[in-house]
C-alpha cells in the first residue's frame, strides 16, 4: 500500500514538472556561395557595404585573406534560423525564446575577373521559462541552422548594381 501511495505521489510530482523537448531541424539545401563576374575589389567593397548598410558591426576585416565577421551574434527569427520543433509543457505562460546567429563572409579571387563569395550563418537559441509546479527557472539552449534566407539576401546584394 505504501509503495502505491509513493508511486502516486512521484507520478503527481513528475507530471507537474516542466518538460522541454527539441526535435532538431532537418538539413536544408540552399545557395551559400556564388561566383561573380566582378573584380575582387568591387566584390569586396559590395560585401563590406552590406555590413554597413545593415548596421552590422564588423569584428574582423582582413582583406588579404578575404574574411569579414560580424562582431556580435545577430538577432534572428524563424525567417533566418530553424531551431527545430521546440515543445514546452508545464510552464507558466509562454516561454521566452531568443534566437541569434553568427555571420562570416569570405571573398576570394577565383580568376582574373571572377570572385567567389561564401556566406556562413549559423545560430543558437535560448529558452527561459518558469516551471508551473514550483516556479523555478527552466533553461534550455540548442543549435539552429540557417534557412538560407540571409545568405540569399547577402549574395543578391553583392550582385546588385
C-alpha positions as CSV (number, residue, x, y, z in Angstrom):
1,X,0.0,0.0,0.0
2,X,2.8,2.4,0.9
3,X,4.5,1.6,-2.4
4,X,1.4,2.5,-4.3
5,X,0.9,5.8,-2.5
6,X,4.6,6.7,-3.0
7,X,4.3,5.8,-6.7
8,X,1.2,8.0,-7.0
9,X,3.0,10.9,-5.3
10,X,6.0,10.6,-7.6
11,X,3.8,10.4,-10.6
12,X,1.9,13.6,-9.5
13,X,5.2,15.4,-8.9
14,X,6.6,14.4,-12.2
15,X,3.5,15.3,-14.1
16,X,3.7,18.8,-12.7
17,X,7.2,19.5,-13.8
18,X,8.2,21.4,-16.8
19,X,9.4,19.5,-19.8
20,X,11.2,20.7,-22.9
21,X,11.7,18.6,-26.0
22,X,13.5,19.7,-29.1
23,X,13.3,17.9,-32.4
24,X,16.4,19.0,-34.4
25,X,15.8,20.8,-37.7
26,X,16.1,18.9,-40.9
27,X,19.1,19.8,-43.0
28,X,18.4,22.4,-45.7
29,X,19.9,22.7,-49.2
30,X,20.5,26.3,-50.3
31,X,23.0,28.5,-52.1
32,X,25.6,29.7,-49.6
33,X,28.2,30.8,-52.2
34,X,28.3,32.4,-55.6
35,X,30.9,33.3,-58.1
36,X,30.6,36.8,-59.6
37,X,32.0,38.1,-62.9
38,X,33.4,41.1,-61.0
39,X,36.8,42.1,-59.8
40,X,37.9,41.2,-56.3
41,X,38.0,44.9,-55.4
42,X,34.4,45.6,-56.5
43,X,33.1,42.4,-54.8
44,X,35.0,43.1,-51.6
45,X,33.5,46.7,-51.5
46,X,30.0,45.3,-52.0
47,X,30.4,42.8,-49.2
48,X,31.7,45.5,-46.8
49,X,28.8,47.7,-47.9
50,X,26.3,45.1,-46.9
51,X,27.6,45.2,-43.4
52,X,27.4,49.0,-43.3
53,X,24.0,49.3,-44.9
54,X,22.5,46.8,-42.5
55,X,24.2,48.2,-39.3
56,X,26.1,45.1,-38.7
57,X,29.4,45.8,-36.9
58,X,32.4,44.1,-38.3
59,X,34.7,42.3,-35.9
60,X,37.3,41.1,-38.3
61,X,38.0,42.7,-41.7
62,X,41.0,41.0,-43.3
63,X,41.1,42.0,-46.9
64,X,44.2,39.9,-47.7
65,X,42.5,36.7,-46.6
66,X,39.1,37.9,-47.7
67,X,37.4,37.4,-44.3
68,X,34.6,39.5,-42.8
69,X,33.0,38.5,-39.5
70,X,30.2,40.2,-37.5
71,X,31.1,41.5,-34.1
72,X,28.0,40.2,-32.3
73,X,25.6,37.4,-32.7
74,X,22.8,38.8,-34.9
75,X,19.3,38.7,-33.5
76,X,17.4,36.3,-35.8
77,X,13.8,35.0,-36.2
78,X,12.3,32.0,-37.9
79,X,12.9,33.5,-41.3
80,X,16.6,33.2,-40.8
81,X,17.2,30.3,-38.5
82,X,15.5,27.0,-38.0
83,X,15.8,25.7,-34.4
84,X,13.7,22.6,-34.9
85,X,10.4,21.8,-33.2
86,X,10.6,23.1,-29.6
87,X,7.8,21.7,-27.4
88,X,7.4,23.1,-23.9
89,X,5.0,21.7,-21.4
90,X,4.2,22.6,-17.7
91,X,5.4,26.2,-17.7
92,X,3.8,29.4,-16.6
93,X,2.8,31.5,-19.6
94,X,4.7,31.5,-22.8
95,X,8.4,30.7,-22.7
96,X,10.9,33.4,-23.7
97,X,12.8,32.0,-26.7
98,X,15.6,34.1,-28.2
99,X,17.4,33.2,-31.4
100,X,20.7,34.6,-32.7
101,X,23.1,33.8,-35.4
102,X,26.8,34.2,-36.2
103,X,27.8,35.5,-39.6
104,X,31.0,35.3,-41.6
105,X,31.6,36.1,-45.2
106,X,34.7,35.2,-47.3
107,X,35.6,36.9,-50.5
108,X,38.2,35.2,-52.6
109,X,39.7,35.6,-56.1
110,X,38.5,32.9,-58.4
111,X,40.2,34.1,-61.5
112,X,41.4,37.3,-63.2
113,X,37.9,38.8,-63.4
114,X,35.9,36.5,-61.1
115,X,35.4,36.4,-57.4
116,X,33.9,33.8,-55.2
117,X,31.8,34.7,-52.1
118,X,30.9,32.3,-49.3
119,X,28.3,33.3,-46.7
120,X,28.1,31.2,-43.5
121,X,25.3,31.8,-41.0
122,X,24.5,29.5,-38.1
123,X,22.7,30.0,-34.9
124,X,21.5,29.1,-31.4
125,X,18.5,29.5,-29.2
126,X,18.0,30.1,-25.5
127,X,14.7,29.3,-23.8
128,X,13.7,30.6,-20.4
129,X,10.5,29.8,-18.6
130,X,9.1,29.3,-15.1
131,X,8.1,25.8,-14.0
132,X,4.3,25.7,-13.3
133,X,4.9,23.4,-10.4
134,X,7.4,25.3,-8.3
135,X,8.2,28.5,-10.2
136,X,11.9,27.7,-10.6
137,X,13.5,28.9,-13.8
138,X,13.7,26.4,-16.6
139,X,16.6,27.0,-19.1
140,X,17.5,25.2,-22.4
141,X,19.8,26.1,-25.2
142,X,20.4,24.5,-28.5
143,X,21.7,24.8,-32.0
144,X,19.9,26.3,-35.0
145,X,20.6,26.0,-38.7
146,X,20.3,28.7,-41.3
147,X,17.2,28.7,-43.5
148,X,19.3,30.2,-46.4
149,X,17.4,33.4,-46.4
150,X,20.2,35.7,-45.1
151,X,22.7,34.1,-47.4
152,X,20.4,34.8,-50.4
153,X,19.9,38.4,-49.3
154,X,23.7,39.0,-49.0
155,X,24.6,37.3,-52.3
156,X,21.9,39.2,-54.1
157,X,23.0,42.5,-52.5
158,X,26.6,41.9,-53.7
159,X,25.3,41.2,-57.2
160,X,23.0,44.2,-57.4
161,X,24.2,47.3,-59.3
